[in-house]
Amino acid sequence: MPFNEINSKMVEAVVAPGQKMFSQRGAMLAYKGEVTFTPNIQGGQGGMMSMIGRRVANEATPLMTVEGNGTVMFGHGGHHIQVISLAGDTLYVEADRLLAFDGTLQQGTMFMGAQGGVMGMVRGQVTGQGLFTTTLKGHGAVAVMAHGGVVELPITPQRPVHVDPQAYVAHHGDVRNRLSTALGWRDMVGRGSGEAFQLELSGSGAVYVQASEEKL
């Protein structure tokens, strides 16, 4: 179910009979046709265990199940929107960044400590991002939100990418992450202490970075 990007802050999706999609509650701006919106209390296709994982982490993002026959326009809070297409791989994204996604995608929850060990846990504490991250796997499209627009940076085995954790939006591919410390010019001029940490992503894939350090 591809998204049509109307502008940088609005997307439109076609909803066909027999198909479904999920969206963040309050993200529907307008729709045409016979479309229904139903609160989803089980956390999308991740089911009950996915919902429990996010509840434990205080990260549950209310979702709506969208079904019917028509077109729906989505946007939320004036945030910039980036559409990411998945071709069988897995997207790792903070739950509150999700605007809408295909119902064909399998949703789950991953404990960040499993990727990067103790440092993955430290990342959640230092950056304000949760210890649990939502995963979306399969073939389909995902619309994610960010501040100030998004750039996609490729990650290769020969060239890892270092990202300010506050600017991190999502990543996909066979990627490992770890938190490292670095003293740079930002620390010298008195910016926040979180600036001393960098998120290093290595392997093969891509990371999406927003043009801001502001949380949603």
C-alpha positions as CSV (number, residue, x, y, z in Angstrom):
1,M,0.0,0.0,0.0
2,P,2.2,2.8,-1.2
3,F,1.8,6.3,0.2
4,N,1.4,9.4,-2.1
5,E,3.4,12.3,-0.6
6,I,1.1,15.3,-1.0
7,N,3.8,17.6,0.6
8,S,6.5,17.3,3.2
9,K,3.9,17.1,6.0
10,M,1.0,15.2,4.5
11,V,0.6,11.8,2.8
12,E,-2.3,10.0,1.2
13,A,-3.0,6.3,1.2
14,V,-5.4,4.1,-0.8
15,V,-7.4,1.7,1.3
16,A,-8.8,-1.3,-0.6
17,P,-11.4,-3.9,0.4
18,G,-9.8,-6.8,2.2
19,Q,-6.8,-4.8,3.2
20,K,-6.0,-2.9,6.3
21,M,-3.4,-0.5,7.6
22,F,-2.5,1.0,11.0
23,S,-2.1,4.6,11.9
24,Q,-1.4,6.6,15.0
25,R,-4.6,7.9,16.6
26,G,-5.3,11.5,15.6
27,A,-3.3,11.2,12.4
28,M,-6.2,11.1,10.1
29,L,-6.7,14.5,8.4
30,A,-9.4,13.7,5.8
31,Y,-10.7,10.8,3.9
32,K,-12.9,10.0,0.9
33,G,-15.0,6.9,0.4
34,E,-16.2,4.2,2.9
35,V,-13.5,4.0,5.4
36,T,-13.6,2.9,9.1
37,F,-11.2,3.7,11.9
38,T,-11.2,1.3,14.9
39,P,-9.1,1.7,18.0
40,N,-6.5,-1.1,18.2
41,I,-5.9,-2.3,21.8
42,Q,-3.5,-5.1,20.9
43,G,-0.6,-3.0,19.5
44,G,-1.1,-3.8,15.8
45,Q,0.1,-7.2,14.4
46,G,2.5,-7.5,17.3
47,G,-0.4,-8.8,19.3
48,M,-0.6,-8.9,23.1
49,M,3.1,-9.5,23.8
50,S,4.1,-6.6,21.6
51,M,1.7,-4.4,23.5
52,I,3.0,-5.6,26.9
53,G,6.6,-4.9,25.9
54,R,5.7,-1.3,25.1
55,R,3.6,-1.0,28.2
56,V,6.5,-2.1,30.4
57,A,8.7,0.5,28.7
58,N,5.9,3.2,29.0
59,E,6.1,3.5,25.2
60,A,2.7,2.3,24.0
61,T,1.5,4.5,21.1
62,P,-2.2,4.2,20.5
63,L,-3.0,2.8,17.0
64,M,-6.1,2.8,14.8
65,T,-7.0,0.0,12.4
66,V,-8.0,1.6,9.0
67,E,-10.2,-0.5,6.7
68,G,-12.7,0.0,3.9
69,N,-12.6,1.4,0.3
70,G,-11.3,4.9,-0.2
71,T,-8.4,7.3,0.3
72,V,-7.1,8.7,3.6
73,M,-4.8,11.7,4.2
74,F,-2.5,11.5,7.2
75,G,-0.4,14.0,9.1
76,H,0.3,14.8,12.7
77,G,1.5,17.8,14.6
78,G,3.0,19.5,11.5
79,H,5.9,17.0,11.6
80,H,7.8,16.2,8.4
81,I,7.0,12.8,7.0
82,Q,9.3,10.3,5.4
83,V,8.0,7.3,3.5
84,I,10.2,4.2,3.8
85,S,9.6,1.1,1.6
86,L,10.5,-2.3,2.9
87,A,11.3,-5.3,0.7
88,G,11.4,-8.1,3.2
89,D,13.7,-6.4,5.6
90,T,13.1,-5.0,9.1
91,L,12.7,-1.4,10.1
92,Y,13.7,-0.4,13.6
93,V,11.9,2.8,14.7
94,E,10.7,4.5,17.9
95,A,7.0,3.9,18.4
96,D,6.0,7.5,18.6
97,R,7.6,8.2,15.2
98,L,5.1,6.0,13.4
99,L,2.4,7.8,11.5
100,A,0.9,5.0,9.4
101,F,2.0,1.6,7.9
102,D,0.8,-1.3,5.9
103,G,-1.2,-3.9,7.7
104,T,0.8,-6.6,5.9
105,L,3.9,-5.7,7.9
106,Q,4.7,-7.8,10.9
107,Q,5.0,-5.7,14.0
108,G,7.1,-6.5,17.0
109,T,9.1,-5.1,19.9
110,M,12.9,-5.4,20.5
111,F,14.7,-4.7,23.7
112,M,17.5,-2.4,22.8
113,G,19.8,-4.1,25.3
114,A,19.8,-7.0,22.8
115,Q,21.6,-4.8,20.3
116,G,24.6,-3.4,21.8
117,G,24.3,-5.1,25.2
118,V,24.7,-2.8,28.2
119,M,25.4,0.2,26.0
120,G,22.0,-0.3,24.3
121,M,20.5,0.1,27.7
122,V,22.6,3.2,28.5
123,R,21.5,4.7,25.2
124,G,17.9,4.6,26.3
125,Q,18.7,6.2,29.6
126,V,20.9,9.0,28.2
127,T,19.1,10.0,25.1
128,G,15.5,9.7,26.4
129,Q,14.7,7.1,23.8
130,G,13.1,4.0,25.2
131,L,14.7,0.7,25.9
132,F,12.2,-1.0,23.6
133,T,12.1,-0.2,19.9
134,T,9.3,-1.1,17.5
135,T,10.2,-3.4,14.6
136,L,8.2,-3.7,11.3
137,K,9.1,-6.5,9.0
138,G,8.0,-7.6,5.5
139,H,7.0,-6.0,2.2
140,G,5.2,-2.7,2.5
141,A,5.5,1.0,3.2
142,V,5.9,2.9,6.5
143,A,5.4,6.7,7.0
144,V,7.5,8.0,9.9
145,M,7.6,11.5,11.5
146,A,10.5,13.7,12.2
147,H,11.5,17.3,12.9
148,G,12.9,19.4,10.0
149,G,13.0,16.7,7.4
150,V,14.9,13.4,7.1
151,V,18.0,12.3,5.2
152,E,18.9,8.6,4.5
153,L,22.5,7.7,5.1
154,P,23.8,4.3,3.7
155,I,25.7,2.1,6.1
156,T,28.4,-0.2,4.7
157,P,30.8,-2.7,6.3
158,Q,33.7,-0.4,5.3
159,R,32.0,2.8,6.4
160,P,29.9,2.9,9.6
161,V,27.8,6.0,10.4
162,H,28.0,8.0,13.6
163,V,24.7,9.8,14.6
164,D,23.8,12.2,17.3
165,P,21.3,10.0,19.3
166,Q,18.8,12.8,19.5
167,A,18.7,13.1,15.7
168,Y,18.2,9.3,15.1
169,V,14.9,8.4,13.6
170,A,15.1,4.8,12.4
171,H,17.3,2.2,10.6
172,H,17.0,-0.9,8.6
173,G,19.3,-3.7,7.4
174,D,21.8,-5.9,9.1
175,V,23.0,-3.2,11.4
176,R,24.6,-3.2,14.8
177,N,24.5,-0.2,17.1
178,R,26.6,0.9,20.0
179,L,26.9,4.0,22.1
180,S,30.3,5.7,22.2
181,T,31.6,8.8,23.9
182,A,33.2,11.7,22.1
183,L,34.2,15.2,23.3
184,G,33.8,17.7,20.5
185,W,33.3,21.4,19.9
186,R,29.7,21.2,21.1
187,D,30.8,20.2,24.5
188,M,33.4,22.9,24.6
189,V,30.7,25.6,24.0
190,G,28.4,24.2,26.7
191,R,25.8,22.4,24.8
192,G,23.9,19.6,26.6
193,S,25.7,16.7,28.1
194,G,24.0,14.3,25.8
195,E,26.1,15.7,23.0
196,A,29.1,13.7,24.4
197,F,27.5,10.5,23.1
198,Q,27.4,9.2,19.6
199,L,25.4,6.3,18.2
200,E,27.6,4.2,15.9
201,L,25.8,2.1,13.4
202,S,27.8,-0.5,11.5
203,G,27.1,-3.3,9.0
204,S,24.9,-3.1,5.9
205,G,21.8,-1.0,5.7
206,A,20.7,2.6,6.1
207,V,19.9,5.0,8.9
208,Y,17.4,7.9,8.8
209,V,18.5,11.1,10.5
210,Q,16.3,14.2,11.2
211,A,17.5,17.8,10.9
212,S,16.9,18.5,14.5
213,E,17.7,17.3,18.0
214,E,14.1,17.8,19.2
215,K,12.0,14.8,20.4
216,L,8.5,14.4,19.0
